[in-house]
Amino acid sequence: MIEIDGHPAILGREPGYGQDPCGISPAKRHLRTSCPLAWPTKLTRVFTVFTIVLYAATGILTLWSIIETIRNRPAGKALLGGAALLLLLLIVQLIISIATFGSTHDVDPLLYFGYIITAIMVMALAGFWAFAELSRWGPGVLAAAGLTVIVMIERLDQIWQ
């Protein structure tokens, strides 16, 4: 039998396969109850994919709003629908965050949820303002809100990591 660091090794597998994820021997495991994960978890991948979706939706909405502002047009139904879609995605982000918050590590709940609730409020108020404003500044407000939400999404991702 081949041994690596005093543990039996299985041929064809990397060293450490089947061992404790922290690299702690079973005899010393009772001294340490948790360890940082070395590999990304499914939760991290879900948040990464969802963050990319949020970036894409916010970027498209922001560019579209800037174009409509330059063209001197009020916010139409499609642009307001895009703002509503982004608002819905932010609410889904909030729900996912609440559901998975217990499995996170060292995330300040006040800071994280403060950012996400502020992003939701910014988009909701900007959408309402764009609906009520019948000049070109309706899409301008959506563009400003989109730029703000992009920064908030980046900050949310930094806090979660």
C-alpha atoms as an extended CHARMM CRD file, in Angstrom:
* protein
*
       161  EXT
         1         1  MET       CA              0.0000000000        0.0000000000        0.0000000000  PROA      1               0.0000000000
         2         2  ILE       CA              1.2310000000        3.4870000000       -0.8540000000  PROA      2               0.0000000000
         3         3  GLU       CA              0.9740000000        6.1370000000        1.8320000000  PROA      3               0.0000000000
         4         4  ILE       CA              1.1090000000        9.9250000000        1.4860000000  PROA      4               0.0000000000
         5         5  ASP       CA              1.5530000000       11.8930000000        4.7040000000  PROA      5               0.0000000000
         6         6  GLY       CA              0.6750000000        8.8170000000        6.7180000000  PROA      6               0.0000000000
         7         7  HSD       CA             -2.6380000000        8.2360000000        4.9110000000  PROA      7               0.0000000000
         8         8  PRO       CA             -3.3430000000        5.4650000000        2.4070000000  PROA      8               0.0000000000
         9         9  ALA       CA             -3.3430000000        6.7430000000       -1.1650000000  PROA      9               0.0000000000
        10        10  ILE       CA             -5.6050000000        5.5000000000       -3.9260000000  PROA      10              0.0000000000
        11        11  LEU       CA             -3.7660000000        5.1530000000       -7.2040000000  PROA      11              0.0000000000
        12        12  GLY       CA             -5.0840000000        7.3950000000       -9.9430000000  PROA      12              0.0000000000
        13        13  ARG       CA             -6.4180000000       10.0050000000       -7.5330000000  PROA      13              0.0000000000
        14        14  GLU       CA             -4.7990000000       13.1850000000       -6.3350000000  PROA      14              0.0000000000
        15        15  PRO       CA             -3.1030000000       13.1620000000       -2.9240000000  PROA      15              0.0000000000
        16        16  GLY       CA             -5.5320000000       13.8320000000       -0.1540000000  PROA      16              0.0000000000
        17        17  TYR       CA             -8.5110000000       12.2210000000       -1.8980000000  PROA      17              0.0000000000
        18        18  GLY       CA            -10.9840000000       11.0720000000        0.7340000000  PROA      18              0.0000000000
        19        19  GLN       CA             -9.2540000000       12.9280000000        3.5290000000  PROA      19              0.0000000000
        20        20  ASP       CA            -10.6950000000       15.6210000000        5.7070000000  PROA      20              0.0000000000
        21        21  PRO       CA            -11.3110000000       18.7950000000        3.6170000000  PROA      21              0.0000000000
        22        22  CYS       CA             -9.2940000000       20.8590000000        6.1070000000  PROA      22              0.0000000000
        23        23  GLY       CA             -6.3340000000       18.5100000000        6.0140000000  PROA      23              0.0000000000
        24        24  ILE       CA             -6.8050000000       17.7130000000        9.6980000000  PROA      24              0.0000000000
        25        25  SER       CA             -6.3210000000       14.1930000000       10.9410000000  PROA      25              0.0000000000
        26        26  PRO       CA             -9.4250000000       12.5330000000       12.4200000000  PROA      26              0.0000000000
        27        27  ALA       CA             -7.6850000000       12.4240000000       15.8070000000  PROA      27              0.0000000000
        28        28  LYS       CA             -7.3680000000       16.2370000000       15.8700000000  PROA      28              0.0000000000
        29        29  ARG       CA            -10.7180000000       16.9600000000       14.2010000000  PROA      29              0.0000000000
        30        30  HSD       CA            -12.4610000000       17.5930000000       17.5410000000  PROA      30              0.0000000000
        31        31  LEU       CA            -10.1870000000       20.6000000000       18.1350000000  PROA      31              0.0000000000
        32        32  ARG       CA            -11.4240000000       22.4210000000       15.0470000000  PROA      32              0.0000000000
        33        33  THR       CA            -15.0720000000       22.3150000000       14.0470000000  PROA      33              0.0000000000
        34        34  SER       CA            -14.9550000000       24.2510000000       10.7850000000  PROA      34              0.0000000000
        35        35  CYS       CA            -12.5360000000       25.1610000000        8.0600000000  PROA      35              0.0000000000
        36        36  PRO       CA            -12.5970000000       27.5270000000        5.0820000000  PROA      36              0.0000000000
        37        37  LEU       CA            -13.6100000000       25.8790000000        1.8380000000  PROA      37              0.0000000000
        38        38  ALA       CA            -10.8140000000       25.6780000000       -0.6860000000  PROA      38              0.0000000000
        39        39  TRP       CA            -13.0250000000       24.9740000000       -3.6920000000  PROA      39              0.0000000000
        40        40  PRO       CA            -15.9610000000       27.0660000000       -4.8910000000  PROA      40              0.0000000000
        41        41  THR       CA            -19.2830000000       25.7240000000       -3.7220000000  PROA      41              0.0000000000
        42        42  LYS       CA            -22.4660000000       25.4420000000       -5.7530000000  PROA      42              0.0000000000
        43        43  LEU       CA            -23.7580000000       28.4710000000       -3.8840000000  PROA      43              0.0000000000
        44        44  THR       CA            -20.7890000000       30.5490000000       -5.0300000000  PROA      44              0.0000000000
        45        45  ARG       CA            -21.3330000000       29.4670000000       -8.6330000000  PROA      45              0.0000000000
        46        46  VAL       CA            -25.0600000000       30.3140000000       -8.4550000000  PROA      46              0.0000000000
        47        47  PHE       CA            -24.2530000000       33.7770000000       -7.1660000000  PROA      47              0.0000000000
        48        48  THR       CA            -21.5870000000       34.2550000000       -9.8360000000  PROA      48              0.0000000000
        49        49  VAL       CA            -23.9780000000       33.3180000000      -12.6460000000  PROA      49              0.0000000000
        50        50  PHE       CA            -26.7660000000       35.4350000000      -11.1830000000  PROA      50              0.0000000000
        51        51  THR       CA            -24.3740000000       38.3780000000      -10.7860000000  PROA      51              0.0000000000
        52        52  ILE       CA            -23.4490000000       38.1150000000      -14.4750000000  PROA      52              0.0000000000
        53        53  VAL       CA            -27.1630000000       38.0770000000      -15.3870000000  PROA      53              0.0000000000
        54        54  LEU       CA            -27.7090000000       41.1860000000      -13.2460000000  PROA      54              0.0000000000
        55        55  TYR       CA            -24.7510000000       42.9480000000      -14.8910000000  PROA      55              0.0000000000
        56        56  ALA       CA            -26.0760000000       42.1120000000      -18.3640000000  PROA      56              0.0000000000
        57        57  ALA       CA            -29.6390000000       43.2460000000      -17.6150000000  PROA      57              0.0000000000
        58        58  THR       CA            -28.4770000000       46.4450000000      -15.9450000000  PROA      58              0.0000000000
        59        59  GLY       CA            -25.9780000000       47.2300000000      -18.6960000000  PROA      59              0.0000000000
        60        60  ILE       CA            -28.5410000000       46.7280000000      -21.4500000000  PROA      60              0.0000000000
        61        61  LEU       CA            -31.1180000000       48.8460000000      -19.6210000000  PROA      61              0.0000000000
        62        62  THR       CA            -28.5760000000       51.6030000000      -18.9840000000  PROA      62              0.0000000000
        63        63  LEU       CA            -27.3690000000       51.7420000000      -22.5880000000  PROA      63              0.0000000000
        64        64  TRP       CA            -30.9250000000       51.6510000000      -23.8930000000  PROA      64              0.0000000000
        65        65  SER       CA            -31.8900000000       54.4760000000      -21.5400000000  PROA      65              0.0000000000
        66        66  ILE       CA            -28.9150000000       56.5790000000      -22.6380000000  PROA      66              0.0000000000
        67        67  ILE       CA            -29.8400000000       56.0620000000      -26.2920000000  PROA      67              0.0000000000
        68        68  GLU       CA            -33.4650000000       57.0640000000      -25.6380000000  PROA      68              0.0000000000
        69        69  THR       CA            -32.3000000000       60.1490000000      -23.7370000000  PROA      69              0.0000000000
        70        70  ILE       CA            -30.0310000000       61.1960000000      -26.6210000000  PROA      70              0.0000000000
        71        71  ARG       CA            -32.8750000000       60.6070000000      -29.1030000000  PROA      71              0.0000000000
        72        72  ASN       CA            -35.0480000000       62.9280000000      -26.9660000000  PROA      72              0.0000000000
        73        73  ARG       CA            -37.8040000000       60.3590000000      -26.4400000000  PROA      73              0.0000000000
        74        74  PRO       CA            -39.8440000000       59.5770000000      -23.3390000000  PROA      74              0.0000000000
        75        75  ALA       CA            -39.6630000000       56.1580000000      -21.7250000000  PROA      75              0.0000000000
        76        76  GLY       CA            -41.8450000000       53.7500000000      -23.6630000000  PROA      76              0.0000000000
        77        77  LYS       CA            -43.5530000000       50.5820000000      -22.5040000000  PROA      77              0.0000000000
        78        78  ALA       CA            -40.6170000000       48.3940000000      -23.5380000000  PROA      78              0.0000000000
        79        79  LEU       CA            -38.0840000000       50.4770000000      -21.6040000000  PROA      79              0.0000000000
        80        80  LEU       CA            -40.3210000000       50.5070000000      -18.5420000000  PROA      80              0.0000000000
        81        81  GLY       CA            -40.7390000000       46.7400000000      -18.9390000000  PROA      81              0.0000000000
        82        82  GLY       CA            -36.9500000000       46.3900000000      -18.9360000000  PROA      82              0.0000000000
        83        83  ALA       CA            -36.7860000000       48.4110000000      -15.7210000000  PROA      83              0.0000000000
        84        84  ALA       CA            -39.4800000000       46.1720000000      -14.2110000000  PROA      84              0.0000000000
        85        85  LEU       CA            -37.4930000000       43.0800000000      -15.2510000000  PROA      85              0.0000000000
        86        86  LEU       CA            -34.3700000000       44.4410000000      -13.5650000000  PROA      86              0.0000000000
        87        87  LEU       CA            -36.4050000000       45.2240000000      -10.4570000000  PROA      87              0.0000000000
        88        88  LEU       CA            -37.7280000000       41.6540000000      -10.4770000000  PROA      88              0.0000000000
        89        89  LEU       CA            -34.1790000000       40.2680000000      -10.7990000000  PROA      89              0.0000000000
        90        90  LEU       CA            -33.0580000000       42.3700000000       -7.8390000000  PROA      90              0.0000000000
        91        91  ILE       CA            -35.9750000000       41.0510000000       -5.7720000000  PROA      91              0.0000000000
        92        92  VAL       CA            -34.9900000000       37.4860000000       -6.7410000000  PROA      92              0.0000000000
        93        93  GLN       CA            -31.4370000000       38.3190000000       -5.6010000000  PROA      93              0.0000000000
        94        94  LEU       CA            -32.8600000000       39.4520000000       -2.2600000000  PROA      94              0.0000000000
        95        95  ILE       CA            -34.8880000000       36.2450000000       -1.8720000000  PROA      95              0.0000000000
        96        96  ILE       CA            -31.9030000000       34.0350000000       -2.7510000000  PROA      96              0.0000000000
        97        97  SER       CA            -29.7550000000       35.9880000000       -0.3130000000  PROA      97              0.0000000000
        98        98  ILE       CA            -32.2630000000       35.5800000000        2.5040000000  PROA      98              0.0000000000
        99        99  ALA       CA            -32.6450000000       31.8630000000        1.7970000000  PROA      99              0.0000000000
       100       100  THR       CA            -28.9020000000       31.1770000000        1.7460000000  PROA      100             0.0000000000
       101       101  PHE       CA            -27.6650000000       33.6870000000        4.2830000000  PROA      101             0.0000000000
       102       102  GLY       CA            -27.0910000000       31.0920000000        6.9930000000  PROA      102             0.0000000000
       103       103  SER       CA            -24.4890000000       29.2640000000        4.9110000000  PROA      103             0.0000000000
       104       104  THR       CA            -22.3330000000       32.3220000000        4.2870000000  PROA      104             0.0000000000
       105       105  HSD       CA            -19.1270000000       33.2360000000        6.0010000000  PROA      105             0.0000000000
       106       106  ASP       CA            -18.4450000000       36.5850000000        7.6480000000  PROA      106             0.0000000000
       107       107  VAL       CA            -21.0190000000       38.6160000000        5.7140000000  PROA      107             0.0000000000
       108       108  ASP       CA            -22.2690000000       41.6900000000        7.5470000000  PROA      108             0.0000000000
       109       109  PRO       CA            -26.0630000000       41.4300000000        7.1900000000  PROA      109             0.0000000000
       110       110  LEU       CA            -26.7160000000       45.1450000000        7.7200000000  PROA      110             0.0000000000
       111       111  LEU       CA            -24.2440000000       46.1580000000        5.0220000000  PROA      111             0.0000000000
       112       112  TYR       CA            -25.2520000000       43.4820000000        2.4950000000  PROA      112             0.0000000000
       113       113  PHE       CA            -29.0050000000       43.8230000000        2.8610000000  PROA      113             0.0000000000
       114       114  GLY       CA            -28.6730000000       47.6000000000        3.0420000000  PROA      114             0.0000000000
       115       115  TYR       CA            -27.0830000000       47.5840000000       -0.4130000000  PROA      115             0.0000000000
       116       116  ILE       CA            -29.5950000000       45.2260000000       -1.9770000000  PROA      116             0.0000000000
       117       117  ILE       CA            -32.6420000000       46.9860000000       -0.5270000000  PROA      117             0.0000000000
       118       118  THR       CA            -31.2350000000       50.3510000000       -1.6290000000  PROA      118             0.0000000000
       119       119  ALA       CA            -30.6990000000       48.9990000000       -5.1640000000  PROA      119             0.0000000000
       120       120  ILE       CA            -34.3090000000       47.7780000000       -5.2260000000  PROA      120             0.0000000000
       121       121  MET       CA            -35.5870000000       51.1500000000       -4.0160000000  PROA      121             0.0000000000
       122       122  VAL       CA            -33.4450000000       53.0690000000       -6.5370000000  PROA      122             0.0000000000
       123       123  MET       CA            -34.8060000000       51.0210000000       -9.4460000000  PROA      123             0.0000000000
       124       124  ALA       CA            -38.4040000000       51.2140000000       -8.2260000000  PROA      124             0.0000000000
       125       125  LEU       CA            -38.2620000000       54.9950000000       -7.7690000000  PROA      125             0.0000000000
       126       126  ALA       CA            -36.4610000000       55.5160000000      -11.0770000000  PROA      126             0.0000000000
       127       127  GLY       CA            -39.0610000000       53.3810000000      -12.8780000000  PROA      127             0.0000000000
       128       128  PHE       CA            -41.8920000000       55.3570000000      -11.3330000000  PROA      128             0.0000000000
       129       129  TRP       CA            -40.1650000000       58.6460000000      -12.1900000000  PROA      129             0.0000000000
       130       130  ALA       CA            -39.5580000000       57.5300000000      -15.7910000000  PROA      130             0.0000000000
       131       131  PHE       CA            -43.2280000000       56.5490000000      -16.0670000000  PROA      131             0.0000000000
       132       132  ALA       CA            -44.3920000000       59.9260000000      -14.7410000000  PROA      132             0.0000000000
       133       133  GLU       CA            -41.8690000000       62.0580000000      -16.6680000000  PROA      133             0.0000000000
       134       134  LEU       CA            -42.9840000000       62.4670000000      -20.2770000000  PROA      134             0.0000000000
       135       135  SER       CA            -39.8390000000       64.2130000000      -21.4810000000  PROA      135             0.0000000000
       136       136  ARG       CA            -36.4520000000       62.8010000000      -22.3560000000  PROA      136             0.0000000000
       137       137  TRP       CA            -35.3950000000       62.9690000000      -18.7180000000  PROA      137             0.0000000000
       138       138  GLY       CA            -37.4500000000       59.9100000000      -17.8420000000  PROA      138             0.0000000000
       139       139  PRO       CA            -34.9640000000       57.6200000000      -19.6050000000  PROA      139             0.0000000000
       140       140  GLY       CA            -32.1830000000       59.8410000000      -18.2310000000  PROA      140             0.0000000000
       141       141  VAL       CA            -33.2690000000       58.9940000000      -14.7050000000  PROA      141             0.0000000000
       142       142  LEU       CA            -33.3230000000       55.2840000000      -15.6350000000  PROA      142             0.0000000000
       143       143  ALA       CA            -29.7870000000       55.6120000000      -17.0380000000  PROA      143             0.0000000000
       144       144  ALA       CA            -28.5360000000       57.2390000000      -13.8320000000  PROA      144             0.0000000000
       145       145  ALA       CA            -30.2710000000       54.5710000000      -11.7500000000  PROA      145             0.0000000000
       146       146  GLY       CA            -28.7690000000       51.8380000000      -13.9410000000  PROA      146             0.0000000000
       147       147  LEU       CA            -25.2520000000       53.1780000000      -13.4050000000  PROA      147             0.0000000000
       148       148  THR       CA            -25.9080000000       53.3280000000       -9.6650000000  PROA      148             0.0000000000
       149       149  VAL       CA            -27.2410000000       49.7660000000       -9.5810000000  PROA      149             0.0000000000
       150       150  ILE       CA            -24.1990000000       48.4640000000      -11.5140000000  PROA      150             0.0000000000
       151       151  VAL       CA            -21.9390000000       49.8500000000       -8.7880000000  PROA      151             0.0000000000
       152       152  MET       CA            -24.1950000000       48.3580000000       -6.1050000000  PROA      152             0.0000000000
       153       153  ILE       CA            -24.1440000000       44.9280000000       -7.7860000000  PROA      153             0.0000000000
       154       154  GLU       CA            -20.3410000000       45.0310000000       -7.8150000000  PROA      154             0.0000000000
       155       155  ARG       CA            -20.2930000000       45.9690000000       -4.1450000000  PROA      155             0.0000000000
       156       156  LEU       CA            -22.8010000000       43.1990000000       -3.2970000000  PROA      156             0.0000000000
       157       157  ASP       CA            -20.5460000000       40.6860000000       -5.0150000000  PROA      157             0.0000000000
       158       158  GLN       CA            -17.5060000000       41.9620000000       -3.1000000000  PROA      158             0.0000000000
       159       159  ILE       CA            -19.3390000000       41.7300000000        0.2160000000  PROA      159             0.0000000000
       160       160  TRP       CA            -20.6470000000       38.2180000000       -0.5090000000  PROA      160             0.0000000000
       161       161  GLN       CA            -17.2040000000       36.9100000000       -1.4910000000  PROA      161             0.0000000000
